[in-house]
Amino acid sequence: MIIMHTMAENLLPRLVTPTLDHRLRVMPAVVVTGARQAGKSTLAQELTPGNRRFITLDDLDALDAARRDPELLVGGHQPVTIDEVQREPNLLHAVKLAIDRHRQPGQFLLTGSANLLMMQRVSESLAGRASYLTIWPMTRREQRGLGRAGIWDQLLQAPDRDWPDLLQDQPDSPKDWRSLARRGGFPTPAIHLADPESRAVWFDGYVRTYLERDLQRLSSIAALPDFRRLMRAACLRLGQLVNQTELGRDVGLPQPTVRRYLNLLETSYLLTRLPAYAVNRTKRLIKSPKLYWGDTGVALHLSQETQPRGAHLENLVLHDLLAWRDARLDSAEVFYWRTTIGEEVDFVIETGDRLLPIEIKATTRPRRRDTANLRTFQAEYGDRSRAGLLLHAGTLTDWITPTILATPWSRLI
């Protein structure tokens, strides 16, 4: 188990903690999912006081008990935390029965390294009984001990004209985004491992554990070299539209196999597919998504790229956005936007009926020509669109057009 410590051996605060605590006071069950080693077990133990049982299905005795007599394992009136619950999906049926017998807030805290809503083997739904929460690898501000994501809430709440002052007031420590991309957000390589060689050893062990253990629990994969080759090809296509036929042709796999493998990667939170924005919500489901990775450090290790690209900076911002979105109580959605002739805005935040378009550029000197797609988006959606953001790798915070603000990525996340 990875324990996240600061230099003073105190646990680093996590973004989702207040949301999780609130949901435990409301719902009978809260399910926390996310990639292995993202910090779920540590968070669950931190929130498990003395009157709460803690069971991890990584313990073979506990796993055997869950299979032999699941109702006995989860029975009683004492609140229960069950870690890595995806190892025995049938246990969820016993959880459902226990909730129906003794319904009380915070009765079950369940964690899993797979998205239980996407797992076909989960036969019983906890609909109406559970709240679902995703924990992502650590954001930049979590790594700095601040326990939060970027200032997206403040930005959305402030009038557009106040954005420059809001951003300038942020305590900033400009650093090369490439070093953040190489570290990623998993606690061990991000916090505890200082040199690239040590991180490479950790990433290699992580990928091997995923391929040889976690993946086999989700679905039997006979040809692990084929799966690993697909993982590398996906990492090399960071920020691109998902084309399963083309991807299969490049790695020598049929399209149905590519589709299955991508679904497994997404189920285990290693892969992220970002949907397209469209006014017609049905069209959002049929437009091709863009492909990103759950952690840039793992992506760079798999792709064997020595230098992060602009797509990795996009991925860092997206990771912060997703962590922020999934820790919110109020609804927010994140999309990308693309026209039929290829004009594209990297990210669009939708809250209510308002849209915030965001473009990412790895340049240190943003120019007006970098705003072309943002201006197209604003013209398309008129009053629904707020001012646009152009995040870059330089130091300038200023209106680059009357409705588009350029600002360093590090002031926002």
C-alpha positions as CSV (number, residue, x, y, z in Angstrom):
1,M,0.0,0.0,0.0
2,I,1.3,3.4,-0.9
3,I,1.0,5.9,2.0
4,M,1.2,9.6,1.0
5,H,3.4,11.6,3.4
6,T,4.8,15.0,3.5
7,M,8.2,15.7,4.9
8,A,6.6,15.9,8.3
9,E,5.0,12.5,7.7
10,N,1.5,14.0,7.6
11,L,-1.0,12.7,5.0
12,L,-1.3,15.1,2.0
13,P,-4.9,16.3,1.8
14,R,-6.9,15.0,-1.2
15,L,-9.3,17.0,-3.3
16,V,-12.2,14.4,-2.9
17,T,-12.1,14.2,0.9
18,P,-14.8,16.9,1.7
19,T,-17.1,15.5,-1.1
20,L,-16.6,11.9,0.2
21,D,-17.3,12.9,3.8
22,H,-20.5,14.7,2.7
23,R,-21.8,11.8,0.7
24,L,-21.1,9.3,3.5
25,R,-23.5,11.4,5.6
26,V,-26.2,11.2,3.0
27,M,-26.1,7.8,1.2
28,P,-26.0,4.2,2.5
29,A,-23.1,3.4,0.2
30,V,-20.4,5.4,-1.4
31,V,-18.3,3.8,-4.1
32,V,-14.8,5.3,-4.7
33,T,-13.2,4.1,-7.9
34,G,-10.0,5.0,-9.7
35,A,-6.7,3.6,-11.0
36,R,-4.7,1.4,-8.7
37,Q,-2.2,3.4,-6.6
38,A,-4.1,6.6,-7.0
39,G,-4.6,6.7,-3.2
40,K,-8.0,5.0,-2.7
41,S,-6.9,2.7,0.1
42,T,-5.0,5.4,1.9
43,L,-8.1,7.7,1.7
44,A,-10.4,4.9,2.9
45,Q,-8.3,4.1,5.9
46,E,-8.0,7.7,6.8
47,L,-11.8,8.0,6.9
48,T,-12.2,4.8,8.8
49,P,-12.6,5.6,12.5
50,G,-12.5,3.0,15.3
51,N,-16.1,2.1,15.0
52,R,-15.8,1.1,11.3
53,R,-14.6,-2.2,10.1
54,F,-11.9,-2.2,7.3
55,I,-11.7,-5.1,4.9
56,T,-9.4,-5.3,1.9
57,L,-10.0,-8.0,-0.7
58,D,-6.3,-7.8,-1.5
59,D,-6.2,-10.0,1.6
60,L,-6.7,-13.6,0.4
61,D,-8.5,-14.7,3.6
62,A,-10.9,-11.8,3.3
63,L,-11.4,-12.6,-0.4
64,D,-12.1,-16.2,0.4
65,A,-14.7,-15.1,3.0
66,A,-16.3,-12.8,0.5
67,R,-16.7,-15.7,-1.9
68,R,-17.9,-18.3,0.7
69,D,-20.2,-16.3,2.9
70,P,-20.6,-12.7,1.6
71,E,-23.7,-11.9,3.7
72,L,-21.8,-12.8,6.9
73,L,-18.9,-10.6,5.9
74,V,-21.0,-7.5,5.4
75,G,-23.7,-8.2,8.0
76,G,-24.3,-6.4,11.2
77,H,-25.0,-2.8,12.1
78,Q,-21.3,-1.7,12.2
79,P,-20.3,0.5,9.2
80,V,-17.9,-1.3,6.8
81,T,-15.2,-0.2,4.4
82,I,-14.4,-2.7,1.7
83,D,-11.3,-2.0,-0.3
84,E,-10.8,-3.4,-3.9
85,V,-14.4,-4.6,-4.1
86,Q,-14.0,-5.3,-7.8
87,R,-12.1,-8.5,-6.9
88,E,-15.4,-10.1,-5.9
89,P,-18.3,-8.3,-7.8
90,N,-20.9,-10.8,-6.4
91,L,-20.2,-9.2,-3.0
92,L,-22.3,-6.2,-4.2
93,H,-25.4,-8.3,-4.0
94,A,-24.8,-9.0,-0.3
95,V,-24.2,-5.2,0.1
96,K,-27.5,-4.5,-1.6
97,L,-29.3,-6.9,0.7
98,A,-27.6,-5.5,3.8
99,I,-28.6,-1.9,2.9
100,D,-32.2,-3.0,2.3
101,R,-32.3,-4.6,5.8
102,H,-30.6,-1.8,7.7
103,R,-30.6,1.3,5.6
104,Q,-28.4,4.0,7.2
105,P,-26.1,6.8,5.9
106,G,-22.4,5.8,5.6
107,Q,-23.2,2.1,6.0
108,F,-20.7,1.1,3.3
109,L,-17.6,2.7,1.8
110,L,-16.5,0.6,-1.2
111,T,-13.3,1.2,-3.2
112,G,-12.3,-0.3,-6.5
113,S,-9.6,-0.1,-9.1
114,A,-12.2,-0.5,-11.9
115,N,-15.2,1.5,-12.9
116,L,-18.0,-0.8,-11.5
117,L,-20.6,0.9,-13.7
118,M,-18.7,-0.3,-16.8
119,M,-17.9,-3.9,-15.5
120,Q,-20.2,-6.4,-17.3
121,R,-19.8,-8.9,-14.4
122,V,-21.5,-6.7,-11.9
123,S,-24.9,-8.3,-12.0
124,E,-26.6,-6.2,-9.3
125,S,-27.1,-2.5,-9.4
126,L,-26.8,-0.3,-6.3
127,A,-29.1,2.3,-8.0
128,G,-30.7,4.5,-5.4
129,R,-28.4,3.1,-2.7
130,A,-25.0,4.3,-3.7
131,S,-23.2,7.5,-4.7
132,Y,-20.2,7.1,-7.0
133,L,-17.0,9.1,-6.8
134,T,-13.8,9.0,-8.8
135,I,-10.3,9.6,-7.3
136,W,-7.8,10.6,-9.9
137,P,-4.0,10.6,-9.6
138,M,-2.8,13.7,-7.6
139,T,-3.3,17.1,-9.2
140,R,-0.5,19.6,-9.1
141,R,-2.0,21.4,-6.2
142,E,-2.5,18.2,-4.3
143,Q,1.1,17.4,-4.8
144,R,1.9,20.8,-3.3
145,G,-0.1,20.0,-0.2
146,L,-3.1,22.3,-1.0
147,G,-5.6,19.5,-1.4
148,R,-7.4,20.9,-4.4
149,A,-7.5,21.2,-8.1
150,G,-7.2,24.4,-10.2
151,I,-9.2,27.5,-9.6
152,W,-12.0,26.5,-12.0
153,D,-14.8,27.2,-9.5
154,Q,-13.5,30.7,-8.8
155,L,-13.1,31.4,-12.5
156,L,-16.6,30.3,-13.3
157,Q,-18.1,32.4,-10.5
158,A,-16.2,35.6,-11.4
159,P,-17.2,38.0,-14.1
160,D,-15.0,37.6,-17.2
161,R,-13.5,41.1,-16.7
162,D,-12.2,40.1,-13.3
163,W,-10.2,37.0,-14.6
164,P,-6.9,38.8,-14.9
165,D,-6.9,40.0,-11.3
166,L,-8.0,36.6,-10.1
167,L,-5.2,34.9,-11.9
168,Q,-2.6,37.4,-11.0
169,D,-3.5,36.9,-7.3
170,Q,-2.7,33.2,-7.5
171,P,0.5,32.2,-5.7
172,D,2.5,30.9,-8.6
173,S,5.8,28.9,-8.8
174,P,6.4,28.6,-12.5
175,K,8.1,25.4,-13.4
176,D,8.7,23.5,-16.6
177,W,5.5,21.6,-17.3
178,R,7.6,18.8,-18.8
179,S,8.9,17.8,-15.4
180,L,5.3,17.6,-14.1
181,A,4.3,15.5,-17.1
182,R,7.2,13.1,-16.5
183,R,6.3,12.6,-12.8
184,G,2.6,12.2,-13.4
185,G,0.2,12.1,-10.4
186,F,0.6,8.8,-8.7
187,P,1.8,9.5,-5.2
188,T,4.9,7.4,-5.2
189,P,6.6,8.7,-8.4
190,A,5.2,12.2,-8.0
191,I,6.1,12.7,-4.3
192,H,8.7,10.2,-3.2
193,L,10.9,9.4,-6.2
194,A,13.2,12.3,-7.1
195,D,15.2,10.9,-10.1
196,P,14.0,9.6,-13.5
197,E,15.7,6.2,-13.0
198,S,13.7,5.4,-9.9
199,R,10.5,6.6,-11.5
200,A,11.2,4.4,-14.5
201,V,11.5,1.3,-12.2
202,W,8.2,2.2,-10.5
203,F,6.4,2.8,-13.8
204,D,7.7,-0.5,-15.2
205,G,6.5,-2.4,-12.1
206,Y,3.1,-0.6,-12.3
207,V,2.5,-1.6,-15.9
208,R,3.6,-5.2,-15.2
209,T,1.3,-5.5,-12.3
210,Y,-1.5,-4.1,-14.3
211,L,-0.9,-6.5,-17.2
212,E,-0.2,-9.6,-15.2
213,R,-2.7,-9.2,-12.3
214,D,-5.3,-6.4,-12.5
215,L,-6.1,-6.9,-16.2
216,Q,-6.6,-10.7,-15.8
217,R,-9.1,-10.1,-13.1
218,L,-11.2,-7.8,-15.4
219,S,-11.0,-10.0,-18.5
220,S,-8.8,-12.9,-19.6
221,I,-6.2,-11.6,-22.0
222,A,-4.1,-14.4,-23.6
223,A,-1.9,-12.2,-25.8
224,L,-0.3,-9.7,-23.4
225,P,2.3,-8.5,-25.9
226,D,-0.5,-7.5,-28.3
227,F,-2.2,-5.6,-25.4
228,R,1.0,-3.8,-24.4
229,R,1.6,-2.9,-28.1
230,L,-1.8,-1.3,-28.2
231,M,-1.2,0.6,-25.0
232,R,2.0,2.1,-26.5
233,A,0.2,3.0,-29.8
234,A,-2.6,4.7,-27.8
235,C,0.0,6.7,-25.8
236,L,1.6,7.9,-29.1
237,R,-1.8,9.1,-30.2
238,L,-2.4,11.3,-27.2
239,G,-4.9,14.1,-27.9
240,Q,-6.0,12.6,-31.2
241,L,-9.4,11.4,-32.4
242,V,-10.0,7.7,-31.6
243,N,-10.0,5.7,-34.9
244,Q,-10.2,2.0,-33.9
245,T,-9.7,0.7,-37.4
246,E,-6.6,2.7,-38.0
247,L,-5.2,1.8,-34.6
248,G,-5.8,-1.8,-35.3
249,R,-4.1,-1.6,-38.6
250,D,-1.0,-0.1,-37.1
251,V,-0.7,-2.7,-34.3
252,G,-1.9,-5.7,-36.3
253,L,-5.2,-6.3,-34.4
254,P,-8.8,-6.6,-35.6
255,Q,-11.1,-3.7,-34.8
256,P,-13.3,-5.7,-32.4
257,T,-10.2,-6.6,-30.4
258,V,-9.0,-3.0,-30.4
259,R,-12.5,-1.9,-29.1
260,R,-12.4,-4.5,-26.3
261,Y,-8.9,-3.5,-25.3
262,L,-9.7,0.2,-25.2
263,N,-12.8,-0.5,-23.1
264,L,-10.6,-2.5,-20.6
265,L,-8.1,0.4,-20.4
266,E,-10.9,2.9,-19.8
267,T,-12.6,0.6,-17.2
268,S,-9.4,0.5,-15.2
269,Y,-8.9,4.3,-15.5
270,L,-5.7,4.1,-17.5
271,L,-7.3,5.6,-20.6
272,T,-9.6,8.6,-20.9
273,R,-11.9,9.2,-23.9
274,L,-13.0,12.8,-24.1
275,P,-16.4,13.3,-25.8
276,A,-17.1,15.9,-28.4
277,Y,-19.4,18.9,-27.6
278,A,-22.5,19.3,-29.6
279,V,-25.7,21.2,-28.9
280,N,-27.6,18.0,-29.8
281,R,-26.8,15.6,-27.0
282,T,-27.4,12.5,-29.1
283,K,-24.6,13.7,-31.5
284,R,-22.2,13.8,-28.5
285,L,-22.6,10.0,-28.3
286,I,-21.8,9.3,-31.9
287,K,-19.0,11.7,-32.6
288,S,-15.5,10.3,-32.2
289,P,-13.9,11.0,-28.8
290,K,-10.4,12.2,-28.3
291,L,-7.9,9.9,-26.6
292,Y,-6.0,10.9,-23.5
293,W,-4.3,8.9,-20.7
294,G,-5.1,8.8,-17.0
295,D,-1.5,9.7,-16.0
296,T,1.1,11.4,-18.2
297,G,4.0,9.7,-16.4
298,V,2.6,6.2,-17.3
299,A,1.9,7.4,-20.8
300,L,5.4,8.7,-21.4
301,H,6.9,5.5,-19.9
302,L,4.8,3.3,-22.2
303,S,5.4,5.4,-25.4
304,Q,9.1,5.5,-24.6
305,E,9.1,9.2,-25.6
306,T,12.1,11.1,-24.2
307,Q,10.4,14.5,-24.4
308,P,6.8,15.4,-23.6
309,R,4.8,17.0,-26.4
310,G,2.2,19.7,-26.4
311,A,-0.4,16.9,-26.1
312,H,1.0,16.0,-22.7
313,L,0.4,19.6,-21.6
314,E,-3.2,19.2,-22.8
315,N,-3.4,15.9,-20.8
316,L,-2.1,17.6,-17.6
317,V,-4.8,20.3,-17.9
318,L,-7.5,17.7,-18.7
319,H,-6.5,15.6,-15.7
320,D,-6.9,18.6,-13.4
321,L,-10.3,19.4,-15.0
322,L,-11.6,15.8,-14.6
323,A,-10.4,15.7,-11.0
324,W,-12.2,19.0,-10.3
325,R,-15.3,17.9,-12.2
326,D,-15.6,14.6,-10.3
327,A,-15.1,16.1,-6.9
328,R,-17.9,18.7,-7.4
329,L,-21.4,18.3,-6.1
330,D,-22.8,20.6,-8.8
331,S,-22.9,19.2,-12.4
332,A,-20.2,20.2,-14.9
333,E,-19.1,18.6,-18.1
334,V,-15.9,18.7,-20.0
335,F,-15.7,18.2,-23.8
336,Y,-13.6,19.0,-26.8
337,W,-15.1,20.8,-29.9
338,R,-14.3,20.2,-33.5
339,T,-15.9,21.4,-36.8
340,T,-16.3,19.3,-40.0
341,I,-13.3,21.2,-41.5
342,G,-11.0,20.5,-38.6
343,E,-11.2,23.7,-36.5
344,E,-10.8,22.5,-32.9
345,V,-10.9,23.8,-29.4
346,D,-9.1,21.6,-26.9
347,F,-11.6,21.8,-24.0
348,V,-15.1,23.2,-23.4
349,I,-16.5,23.3,-19.9
350,E,-20.3,23.2,-19.8
351,T,-22.1,24.5,-16.6
352,G,-25.8,25.1,-16.9
353,D,-26.3,26.9,-20.3
354,R,-22.9,28.5,-20.3
355,L,-19.7,27.4,-22.1
356,L,-16.1,28.1,-21.4
357,P,-13.7,27.3,-24.3
358,I,-10.1,26.6,-23.5
359,E,-7.1,26.3,-25.9
360,I,-3.7,24.9,-24.8
361,K,-0.5,26.0,-26.4
362,A,3.0,24.8,-25.3
363,T,4.5,28.1,-26.6
364,T,6.0,30.7,-24.3
365,R,4.9,33.5,-26.6
366,P,1.2,33.3,-27.3
367,R,0.0,35.3,-30.3
368,R,-3.3,36.3,-31.8
369,R,-3.1,33.6,-34.4
370,D,-3.3,31.1,-31.6
371,T,-6.8,32.3,-30.8
372,A,-8.4,31.5,-34.3
373,N,-10.3,28.4,-33.2
374,L,-11.5,30.1,-29.9
375,R,-12.9,33.0,-32.0
376,T,-14.6,30.5,-34.3
377,F,-16.2,28.9,-31.3
378,Q,-17.4,32.2,-29.8
379,A,-18.9,33.2,-33.1
380,E,-20.7,29.9,-33.3
381,Y,-22.3,30.0,-29.8
382,G,-22.7,33.7,-29.3
383,D,-23.9,34.7,-25.8
384,R,-23.7,31.1,-24.5
385,S,-19.9,31.3,-24.7
386,R,-17.9,33.1,-22.1
387,A,-14.5,34.6,-22.7
388,G,-12.0,32.1,-24.0
389,L,-8.8,31.0,-22.2
390,L,-5.5,30.5,-24.0
391,L,-3.2,28.6,-21.6
392,H,0.4,28.7,-22.5
393,A,3.9,28.0,-21.1
394,G,5.1,31.6,-20.8
395,T,4.5,34.3,-18.2
396,L,2.0,36.7,-19.8
397,T,-1.5,37.2,-18.4
398,D,-3.4,39.6,-20.6
399,W,-6.3,40.0,-23.1
400,I,-4.8,38.8,-26.4
401,T,-8.2,39.8,-28.0
402,P,-11.1,41.6,-26.3
403,T,-12.7,38.3,-25.4
404,I,-9.7,35.9,-25.1
405,L,-7.4,35.9,-22.1
406,A,-3.9,34.4,-22.4
407,T,-2.5,33.2,-19.1
408,P,0.2,30.7,-17.9
409,W,-1.1,27.1,-17.3
410,S,0.6,27.2,-13.8
411,R,-1.6,30.1,-12.6
412,L,-4.7,28.1,-13.2
413,I,-3.8,24.5,-12.1
